[in-house]
Amino acid sequence: MHAMRAMPKHTRRACLFVKVAYLLVFYLTQTYPLLFLLAVAAAPRDEGEQRLQTKAIICSSAEPQPTRQDGQVQMHKSGEREKNKTKQVTRHCSHLYLSIYKAHWTVDERERERERALAMAGADDLKVLGLWTSPFVIRVRIVLNLKGLAYEYVEDDLSNKSALLLSSNPVHKTVPVLLHAGRPVNESQIILQYIDEVWAGTGPAVLPRDPYERAAARFWAAYIDDKVKSAWLGMLFECRDEGERAEAVARAGEALGTLEGALRGKPFFGGDGVGFVDAVLGGYLGWFGAVGRIIGRRLIDPAKTPLLAAWEDRFRAADVAKGVVPDDVDKMLAFLETLLANYYSK
Ligand SMILES: N[C@@H](CCC(=O)N[C@@H](CS)C(=O)NCC(=O)O)C(=O)O
């Protein structure tokens, strides 16, 4: 202390500078080679490890990093071969050790999750208890199709409900029921969300990822099962004469007019593809066809709701809807007749 204080000011500054420079040189010579060697040791050598390299590249930066194969292709001139190779490995390794941590905990984790979901999708047995005309069953089948999940479909007879239906949904005794590895999930909108959560890494997302967008999708789905459902019941099952039917058709038109606003600017409610709200509304389209035949015009009127009418055409043509959304109007009307005959005979 005493000796330091005795030194002139500029000598003390010089000492400090030397110390800092020494520490800097020590750090660069000791730490960088160590990290470099670790990275070389971790560099991919076989096909399995190659995946890690790809993941590291995906994670790290916008600039694409050359792969080993790229490097080999570029090494034409024999004199530059070794130089290029060293440069290549150096760039690769320094890039690799910086991104190795991220790669393990982001892409790798997501991929593991996806692999788990795929394994489950193959291994689990999925069964839907349903009724072919039910809007609630149809939406579940649409979402299973969307996710690309295989399932067994079991048509239930609602005039003589199966023991499996009664024991799987003892509260409401309604279809759909989704049985996932034997465990029942009830209520169609809950089933859709369950599928989206369990198979989050499989196929497209059913609900939007953004919480605000997700809340909006749930809002519209609830709106549909409030306003559209009550109009659907009114148009087909609860009306006692054509006057009451017309009143229910008008209510449906009002609700559809409101939905036209929610669709503005996108081909589907879910954006570029079918999503939660599309599946919820799309489940009713079979019955809308039947109503159309009864009232002599399309229920989703292209003159009043052109966006929704175009959506209907797009939705019916989508692969996920094929074979699930009924398009045989005669068959729907025959089903309606039997249902009403049974209903009124009780
Ligand atoms: N809120 C239920 C409605 C289900 C529903 O009403 N299903 C009808 C078929 S369209 C049913 O099972 N009805 C039998 C009954 O009510 O006894 C859902 O979304 O799953």
The ligand as an ORCA input file, in Angstrom:
! r2SCAN-3c Opt
* xyz 0 1
  N     -73.776    -28.967    -25.620
  C     -73.649    -30.281    -26.163
  C     -74.846    -30.581    -27.034
  C     -74.863    -32.026    -27.472
  C     -76.237    -32.432    -27.978
  O     -77.252    -31.752    -27.755
  N     -76.284    -33.600    -28.637
  C     -77.532    -34.130    -29.084
  C     -77.428    -34.618    -30.509
  S     -77.416    -33.265    -31.607
  C     -77.878    -35.315    -28.206
  O     -77.053    -36.126    -27.887
  N     -79.134    -35.436    -27.832
  C     -79.608    -36.516    -27.035
  C     -80.467    -36.077    -25.922
  O     -80.596    -34.864    -25.699
  O     -81.007    -36.949    -25.229
  C     -72.335    -30.377    -26.917
  O     -71.871    -29.347    -27.395
  O     -71.754    -31.465    -26.982
*
